[in-house]
Amino acid sequence: MSYLPAEEATAANYGFINRLLLAQLLRWRLLQVFGDVEAPLVYDLPHNITLAEGARWVTRKGVVGHIRVSL
Protein backbone atom coordinates (compact mmCIF):
# COMPACT_ATOMS: atom_id res chain seq x y z
CA MET A 1 0.00 0.00 0.00
CA SER A 2 1.39 3.40 -0.90
CA TYR A 3 1.74 6.20 1.62
CA LEU A 4 -1.20 8.39 0.53
CA PRO A 5 -3.94 5.71 0.61
CA ALA A 6 -2.60 4.48 3.96
CA GLU A 7 -2.65 8.03 5.34
CA GLU A 8 -6.20 8.60 4.07
CA ALA A 9 -7.37 5.31 5.62
CA THR A 10 -5.80 6.27 8.95
CA ALA A 11 -7.50 9.67 8.88
CA ALA A 12 -10.86 8.08 8.02
CA ASN A 13 -10.49 5.58 10.88
CA TYR A 14 -9.56 8.35 13.31
CA GLY A 15 -12.60 10.38 12.27
CA PHE A 16 -14.90 7.36 12.62
CA ILE A 17 -13.61 6.50 16.11
CA ASN A 18 -13.82 10.16 17.14
CA ARG A 19 -17.50 10.36 16.12
CA LEU A 20 -18.24 7.10 17.97
CA LEU A 21 -16.52 8.38 21.10
CA LEU A 22 -18.40 11.68 21.04
CA ALA A 23 -21.69 9.84 20.55
CA GLN A 24 -20.95 7.56 23.51
CA LEU A 25 -20.04 10.52 25.72
CA LEU A 26 -23.38 12.09 24.79
CA ARG A 27 -25.22 8.85 25.61
CA TRP A 28 -23.57 8.72 29.05
CA ARG A 29 -24.55 12.33 29.75
CA LEU A 30 -28.13 11.71 28.60
CA LEU A 31 -28.24 8.72 30.94
CA GLN A 32 -27.07 10.90 33.85
CA VAL A 33 -29.61 13.65 33.14
CA PHE A 34 -32.68 11.75 31.89
CA GLY A 35 -32.18 8.16 33.03
CA ASP A 36 -32.60 5.29 30.60
CA VAL A 37 -32.71 6.87 27.13
CA GLU A 38 -32.17 5.14 23.81
CA ALA A 39 -29.77 6.89 21.45
CA PRO A 40 -28.75 4.38 18.77
CA LEU A 41 -26.42 5.20 15.90
CA VAL A 42 -28.72 5.75 12.94
CA TYR A 43 -26.18 6.58 10.25
CA ASP A 44 -22.52 7.57 10.28
CA LEU A 45 -21.40 10.03 7.63
CA PRO A 46 -18.31 12.23 7.86
CA HIS A 47 -18.60 15.99 7.48
CA ASN A 48 -16.24 15.94 4.49
CA ILE A 49 -16.33 13.07 2.02
CA THR A 50 -14.51 12.39 -1.25
CA LEU A 51 -16.18 10.12 -3.79
CA ALA A 52 -15.37 8.96 -7.31
CA GLU A 53 -17.83 10.43 -9.81
CA GLY A 54 -17.11 9.12 -13.25
CA ALA A 55 -13.44 9.72 -14.11
CA ARG A 56 -12.84 12.31 -11.38
CA TRP A 57 -12.87 12.66 -7.60
CA VAL A 58 -15.30 15.09 -5.98
CA THR A 59 -15.10 16.34 -2.39
CA ARG A 60 -18.33 17.21 -0.60
CA LYS A 61 -18.17 19.58 2.37
CA GLY A 62 -20.84 19.52 5.07
CA VAL A 63 -24.41 18.90 4.00
CA VAL A 64 -24.08 20.47 0.58
CA GLY A 65 -25.05 17.96 -2.07
CA HIS A 66 -24.37 17.90 -5.76
CA ILE A 67 -26.18 20.74 -7.53
CA ARG A 68 -25.99 21.26 -11.28
CA VAL A 69 -26.27 24.88 -12.31
CA SER A 70 -26.86 26.03 -15.87
CA LEU A 71 -25.76 29.55 -16.69
C-alpha positions in Angstrom: 0.0 0.0 0.0 1.4 3.4 -0.9 1.7 6.2 1.6 -1.2 8.4 0.5 -3.9 5.7 0.6 -2.6 4.5 4.0 -2.7 8.0 5.3 -6.2 8.6 4.1 -7.4 5.3 5.6 -5.8 6.3 9.0 -7.5 9.7 8.9 -10.9 8.1 8.0 -10.5 5.6 10.9 -9.6 8.4 13.3 -12.6 10.4 12.3 -14.9 7.4 12.6 -13.6 6.5 16.1 -13.8 10.2 17.1 -17.5 10.4 16.1 -18.2 7.1 18.0 -16.5 8.4 21.1 -18.4 11.7 21.0 -21.7 9.8 20.5 -20.9 7.6 23.5 -20.0 10.5 25.7 -23.4 12.1 24.8 -25.2 8.8 25.6 -23.6 8.7 29.1 -24.5 12.3 29.7 -28.1 11.7 28.6 -28.2 8.7 30.9 -27.1 10.9 33.8 -29.6 13.6 33.1 -32.7 11.8 31.9 -32.2 8.2 33.0 -32.6 5.3 30.6 -32.7 6.9 27.1 -32.2 5.1 23.8 -29.8 6.9 21.5 -28.8 4.4 18.8 -26.4 5.2 15.9 -28.7 5.7 12.9 -26.2 6.6 10.3 -22.5 7.6 10.3 -21.4 10.0 7.6 -18.3 12.2 7.9 -18.6 16.0 7.5 -16.2 15.9 4.5 -16.3 13.1 2.0 -14.5 12.4 -1.3 -16.2 10.1 -3.8 -15.4 9.0 -7.3 -17.8 10.4 -9.8 -17.1 9.1 -13.3 -13.4 9.7 -14.1 -12.8 12.3 -11.4 -12.9 12.7 -7.6 -15.3 15.1 -6.0 -15.1 16.3 -2.4 -18.3 17.2 -0.6 -18.2 19.6 2.4 -20.8 19.5 5.1 -24.4 18.9 4.0 -24.1 20.5 0.6 -25.1 18.0 -2.1 -24.4 17.9 -5.8 -26.2 20.7 -7.5 -26.0 21.3 -11.3 -26.3 24.9 -12.3 -26.9 26.0 -15.9 -25.8 29.6 -16.7 
